[in-house]
């Protein structure tokens, strides 16, 4: 993979890159429209492919929050055409890496020494490169280490990048501009935390220790003396990412074992720690043929406020949805329904969100759930398409739903997607107060 010798860090340089991307996208639409004139049956697949290539190429050079947004979008399978999802998924661990001289420069800036002076061996070629940083393999005193290095200028450019990526998201992906505005502050806050490796080190140690009892998961040891605000050093974990792991054709028993470990990991964090590893993409999990799984990258952690937790998860117990008064009270607390809604709007959005909860919460209504059920995921994707086309949502004068739901919803969507790829059947563990008196799998 071609390495980058520099990253645009100034506002002007990064804005120029966004403008270039916009020009390329405009050219792609022009080319597509000309073809449509000649042949009205011309499909959009080529347009999607060209746009995906141009957007990914441009944002890969920028790194940081711009590339992180594509990673988030790639996880949302109901939102984007396949061409975008597949290309943007590369940002999880296959972005173009920084060149050796830039890596050395980063070490000398923060440690006053080069990598070769700090470690016995240090592989100058990155093992993988993502949106915020890249990882190098090193060794010290016979122990293999993973050294994560943050790209220059990432934290300083977050605010400006999000402003520039917003119109692309609104125009190309059919998003409601009010929703984008509403959640931009939440994304900004999480991205700032992701660029703080001192905070990530603290959280990594804390959550790894708290989750050490969970069967079939393991975590790296972290090294504060070899870490700083822009560099994080930990044990090198052996294992395979999802795609490579599935290529080994693991047995159903092993798939289920890893799937159960994933479910238990998230269940414990959310309901016991009230904070969660909110970046469940395949690049953060290393799977082994014995059914165990290494978990890395605690940069994106969502701390769950008590009021949000109590109300959000009360809806996962379908008994709550049978209590109209209680349900509507929670809908107002979570801002699904707002004070300015007319009676007609309140009724419409109540029915819509109730339907959505029955669908997305279906696994919680079962003792065990088979995530290999593609018909269920097809329903989810079709429902997502339906929501995108609803004029009532697109034209709503207010954004609906608490901003705290953004990363919680994304966490569960990412978890469901991982379990679907694994084709795993898992036992749906949950707190007793979330267990419905009458399990319900379908919206009536």
C-alpha positions in Angstrom: 0.0 0.0 0.0 1.3 3.4 -0.9 2.5 5.5 2.0 1.7 9.2 2.7 4.6 11.6 3.2 2.4 14.3 4.6 -1.1 15.1 5.8 -2.9 18.4 5.0 -3.2 20.0 8.4 -4.1 23.7 7.8 -7.7 24.7 7.4 -7.0 26.0 3.9 -5.3 22.8 2.8 -8.1 20.6 4.2 -10.8 22.8 2.8 -9.2 22.6 -0.6 -9.3 18.8 -0.5 -13.0 18.9 0.3 -13.6 21.2 -2.6 -11.7 18.9 -5.0 -13.8 16.1 -3.8 -17.0 18.0 -4.4 -15.8 18.8 -8.0 -15.1 15.1 -8.6 -18.6 14.2 -7.3 -20.2 16.8 -9.5 -18.3 15.4 -12.5 -19.6 11.9 -11.7 -23.2 13.1 -11.5 -22.7 14.9 -14.8 -21.3 11.8 -16.5 -24.2 9.7 -15.0 -26.9 12.2 -16.3 -25.4 12.2 -19.8 -25.6 8.4 -19.8 -29.2 8.6 -18.6 -30.1 10.8 -21.5 -28.6 8.3 -24.0 -30.0 5.3 -22.1 -32.8 6.0 -19.5 -32.3 2.6 -18.0 -28.7 3.3 -16.9 -28.5 2.1 -13.2 -26.9 4.2 -10.4 -24.4 1.5 -9.5 -21.5 3.0 -11.5 -22.3 6.5 -10.1 -22.2 5.0 -6.5 -18.9 3.2 -7.3 -17.2 6.4 -8.7 -18.4 8.5 -5.8 -17.3 6.0 -3.3 -13.8 5.8 -4.8 -13.4 9.6 -5.0 -14.7 10.2 -1.5 -12.6 7.5 0.1 -9.5 8.5 -1.8 -9.8 12.1 -0.7 -10.8 11.5 2.9 -8.1 8.8 3.3 -5.5 11.5 2.6 -7.1 13.8 5.2 -7.4 11.1 7.9 -9.0 12.1 11.2 -12.7 12.9 11.7 -13.4 13.1 8.0 -12.3 9.5 7.5 -13.9 8.5 10.8 -17.3 9.6 9.5 -17.0 7.2 6.6 -16.1 4.4 9.0 -19.3 5.2 11.0 -21.4 5.3 7.8 -19.9 1.9 6.6 -21.3 0.3 9.7 -24.8 1.5 9.0 -25.8 -1.0 6.4 -29.3 0.3 6.1 -28.2 3.8 5.1 -25.7 3.5 2.2 -25.6 1.7 -1.2 -23.3 -1.3 -1.2 -20.5 0.5 -3.1 -20.2 3.1 -0.3 -20.3 0.5 2.5 -17.7 -1.7 1.0 -15.3 1.1 0.2 -15.8 3.0 3.4 -15.3 -0.1 5.4 -11.6 0.0 4.4 -11.2 3.0 6.7 -11.6 0.5 9.7 -8.0 -0.7 9.3 -6.8 -0.3 5.7 -6.3 3.4 5.1 -3.0 4.5 3.5 -0.4 4.6 6.2 2.1 7.4 7.1 5.6 7.2 5.8 8.6 6.2 8.0 10.0 9.7 8.3 6.7 11.1 9.7 6.6 8.2 12.2 10.1 9.0 13.5 9.3 12.7 13.6 6.3 12.0 15.9 8.4 9.9 18.3 11.2 12.6 18.5 8.6 15.3 19.2 7.0 13.4 22.1 9.8 11.2 23.5 12.9 13.0 22.2 14.0 9.7 20.9 13.4 7.6 17.7 11.5 4.3 17.8 14.7 2.4 17.4 16.1 4.0 20.6 13.0 3.1 22.6 12.4 -0.5 21.4 14.7 -3.4 20.6 12.9 -3.7 17.2 10.4 -1.5 15.5 8.7 -2.3 12.1 8.6 1.0 10.2 5.8 -0.3 7.9 2.4 0.0 9.6 0.6 -3.2 10.3 -2.7 -1.4 9.8 -3.9 2.1 9.4 -7.3 3.6 10.3 -8.9 7.0 10.6 -7.2 8.4 13.8 -3.9 6.5 13.8 -1.9 3.6 12.7 -0.3 0.6 14.4 3.3 -0.7 14.3 4.7 -3.9 15.6 7.6 -3.6 18.0 9.5 -5.7 20.5 11.1 -4.9 23.9 12.7 -7.4 26.2 11.4 -10.3 24.1 7.8 -9.1 24.3 5.9 -8.2 21.1 4.2 -4.9 21.3 1.6 -2.9 19.3 2.4 0.8 19.1 -0.4 3.1 18.0 0.6 6.5 16.6 -1.9 9.3 16.0 -1.8 11.2 12.7 -0.6 14.8 12.9 -3.2 17.5 13.2 -6.1 15.2 13.8 -7.4 16.7 17.1 -7.0 20.3 15.9 -9.0 19.7 12.7 -12.1 17.9 14.1 -14.4 21.0 14.3 -13.6 22.3 10.8 -13.7 18.8 9.3 -17.2 18.1 10.6 -18.5 21.4 9.2 -17.1 20.5 5.8 -18.3 16.9 5.8 -21.8 17.9 6.8 -23.1 19.1 3.4 -21.7 15.9 1.8 -23.6 13.8 4.3 -26.8 15.8 3.9 -26.7 16.0 0.1 -25.5 12.5 -0.8 -26.9 10.3 1.8 -30.4 11.9 2.2 -29.9 12.8 5.8 -32.1 15.2 7.7 -30.1 18.4 8.2 -31.6 19.1 11.6 -30.7 15.6 12.8 -27.1 16.1 11.5 -26.9 19.4 13.4 -28.3 17.8 16.6 -25.8 15.0 16.7 -22.8 16.9 15.5 -21.9 18.0 19.0 -22.0 14.4 20.3 -19.8 13.2 17.4 -17.4 16.1 18.1 -17.1 15.3 21.8 -16.4 11.6 21.1 -13.9 12.4 18.4 -12.0 14.7 20.7 -11.9 11.9 23.3 -10.6 9.5 20.7 -7.6 11.8 20.0 -6.7 11.9 23.7 -4.5 8.8 24.1 -3.9 9.6 27.8 -7.6 9.3 28.4 -7.7 6.1 26.2 -4.9 4.6 28.2 -6.9 5.2 31.5 -10.1 3.8 30.1 -8.4 0.8 28.5 -6.8 -0.2 31.8 -10.1 0.4 33.7 -12.5 -1.4 31.4 -10.1 -4.3 30.6 -9.7 -5.0 34.3 -13.5 -4.7 34.9 -14.3 -7.1 32.0 -11.5 -9.6 32.7 -13.9 -12.2 34.2 -16.0 -12.5 31.0 -15.4 -15.9 29.4 -13.5 -16.2 26.2 -12.3 -12.6 25.9 -8.8 -11.2 26.6 -7.2 -7.8 26.5 -3.7 -6.4 26.0 -1.6 -5.0 28.8 -0.8 -1.3 28.4 2.5 0.5 29.0 2.1 4.0 30.4 5.9 4.6 30.3 5.9 4.0 26.5 2.7 6.1 25.9 1.8 9.7 25.7 -1.0 12.0 24.3 -0.2 10.9 20.7 1.4 7.4 21.1 -0.1 4.4 22.9 1.8 1.1 23.5 0.2 -2.2 24.4 0.8 -5.9 24.0 0.6 -7.3 20.5 -2.4 -9.6 20.4 -2.5 -12.6 18.0 -5.7 -13.2 16.2 -7.7 -12.7 13.0 -10.1 -9.9 12.0 -13.6 -11.1 11.1 -13.1 -11.5 7.3 -9.9 -13.5 7.7 -11.3 -15.5 10.6 -14.4 -16.6 8.6 -12.1 -17.6 5.8 -10.8 -20.4 8.0 -14.3 -21.9 8.1 -14.8 -22.1 11.9 -17.4 -24.5 13.2 -20.8 -23.3 14.3 -19.8 -24.1 17.9 -16.8 -21.7 17.7 -18.9 -19.0 16.0 -21.5 -19.3 18.7 -18.8 -19.1 21.4 -17.3 -16.0 20.0 -20.7 -14.5 19.4 -21.7 -15.2 23.1 -18.5 -13.5 24.2 -19.3 -10.4 22.2 -22.8 -10.3 23.6 -21.6 -10.8 27.2 -18.9 -8.1 26.8 -21.4 -5.5 25.7 -24.1 -6.6 28.1 -21.8 -6.2 31.1 -20.4 -2.8 30.0 -23.8 -1.3 29.4 -25.7 -2.6 32.4 -22.9 -2.8 35.0 -20.3 -0.2 34.0 -22.8 2.2 32.4 -20.1 3.0 29.8 -19.4 1.1 26.6 -16.8 0.4 23.9 -18.9 2.3 21.3 -16.8 1.4 18.2 -17.8 -2.2 17.4 -16.3 -2.6 14.0 -14.4 -5.7 12.9 -11.0 -4.0 13.1 -11.3 -3.9 16.9 -11.7 -7.7 17.5 -9.1 -10.4 17.0 -10.6 -13.9 16.8 -8.9 -17.2 17.4 -9.7 -20.7 16.3 -10.2 -21.8 19.9 -13.2 -19.5 20.2 -11.5 -16.8 22.2 -11.3 -13.1 21.2 -9.0 -10.2 21.8 -10.5 -6.7 22.2 -8.6 -3.5 21.5 -9.1 0.2 21.0 -11.0 1.8 23.9 -10.7 5.3 22.3 -14.4 5.7 21.7 -16.3 5.2 25.0 -19.8 6.4 25.6 -20.6 7.1 29.2 -24.4 6.5 29.6 -26.2 9.1 31.7 -28.5 7.6 34.3 -31.7 9.3 33.1 -31.1 8.2 29.6 -30.2 4.6 30.6 -33.4 4.2 32.8 -35.7 5.4 30.0 -34.0 3.9 27.0 -33.8 0.4 28.3 -37.2 0.5 29.8 -38.5 0.5 26.2 -36.5 -2.7 25.5 -38.9 -4.4 27.9 -41.9 -4.8 25.6 -44.3 -4.7 28.6 -43.5 -0.9 28.7 -44.8 -0.6 25.1 -48.1 -2.1 26.2 -48.5 0.7 28.8 -49.6 3.6 26.6 -49.2 6.3 29.3 -45.8 5.1 30.5 -44.6 4.7 26.9 -45.6 8.2 25.9 -44.0 9.7 29.0 -40.7 8.0 28.1 -41.0 9.1 24.5 -41.2 12.7 25.7 -38.2 12.2 28.0 -36.2 10.8 25.2 -37.4 13.5 22.8 -39.1 11.2 20.3 -42.1 13.4 20.9 -41.7 17.1 21.6 -43.9 19.7 23.2 -44.6 21.5 19.9 -46.1 18.4 18.3 -49.8 18.5 17.4 -52.0 15.6 18.5 -51.7 14.2 15.0 -47.9 14.4 15.0 -47.7 12.8 18.5 -49.8 9.9 17.4 -47.8 9.4 14.2 -44.4 9.5 15.8 -45.5 7.4 18.8 -46.7 4.6 16.4 -43.5 5.0 14.3 -41.1 4.7 17.2 -43.1 1.9 18.9 -42.9 -0.1 15.6 -39.2 0.6 15.4 -38.5 -0.5 19.0 -40.4 -3.8 18.5 -38.3 -4.5 15.4 -34.8 -3.4 16.6 -35.4 -4.8 20.1 -36.6 -8.2 18.9 -33.5 -10.0 20.1 -34.2 -8.8 23.6 -37.6 -10.4 23.4 -36.1 -13.9 23.1 -34.2 -16.2 25.3 -31.8 -17.0 22.5 -31.5 -15.3 19.1 -30.1 -16.6 15.9 -28.3 -13.7 14.3 -27.8 -15.8 11.1 -31.5 -15.0 10.4 -31.0 -12.8 7.2 -34.8 -12.3 6.9 -34.6 -10.3 10.2 -31.8 -8.1 8.9 -33.6 -7.6 5.6 -36.6 -6.3 7.6 -34.3 -3.9 9.5 -32.7 -2.6 6.2 -36.1 -2.2 4.5 -37.3 -0.3 7.6 -34.3 2.0 7.5 -35.1 2.7 3.8 -38.7 3.4 4.8 -37.6 5.9 7.4 -35.3 7.7 4.9 -38.3 8.3 2.6 -40.8 9.4 5.2 -41.7 13.1 4.5 -42.8 13.5 8.1 -39.3 12.7 9.3 -37.4 14.6 6.6 -39.5 17.7 7.0 -39.8 17.6 10.8 -39.1 20.9 12.3 -37.1 19.3 15.1 -34.5 16.6 15.5 -36.0 13.5 17.2 -34.3 11.4 19.8 -31.8 12.2 22.5 -28.3 12.8 21.3 -27.2 10.1 23.8 -28.9 7.5 21.6 -26.5 8.1 18.7 -23.6 6.0 20.0 -25.8 3.6 21.9 -27.8 2.8 18.8 -24.7 2.6 16.7 -23.1 0.2 19.3 -26.1 -2.2 19.1 -26.2 -1.9 15.3 -22.5 -2.7 15.1 -22.9 -5.6 17.5 -25.9 -7.0 15.6 -23.9 -6.7 12.4 -20.9 -8.6 13.8 -23.1 -11.3 15.1 -24.8 -11.6 11.8 -21.5 -11.9 10.0 -20.5 -14.6 12.5 -23.8 -16.4 11.9 -23.9 -16.9 15.6 -26.8 -18.0 17.9 -26.5 -16.4 21.4 -28.2 -16.5 24.7 -29.7 -13.1 25.3 -28.5 -12.2 28.8 -30.0 -9.1 30.3 -31.0 -7.7 33.7 -34.1 -9.2 35.3 -36.0 -5.8 35.0 -35.6 -6.0 31.2 -37.3 -9.4 30.9 -40.8 -9.1 29.5 -43.6 -11.1 31.2 -44.7 -12.1 27.7 -42.0 -12.5 25.2 -42.9 -10.8 22.0 -41.1 -11.1 18.7 -43.4 -9.3 16.3 -44.9 -5.8 16.2 -48.7 -6.3 16.3 
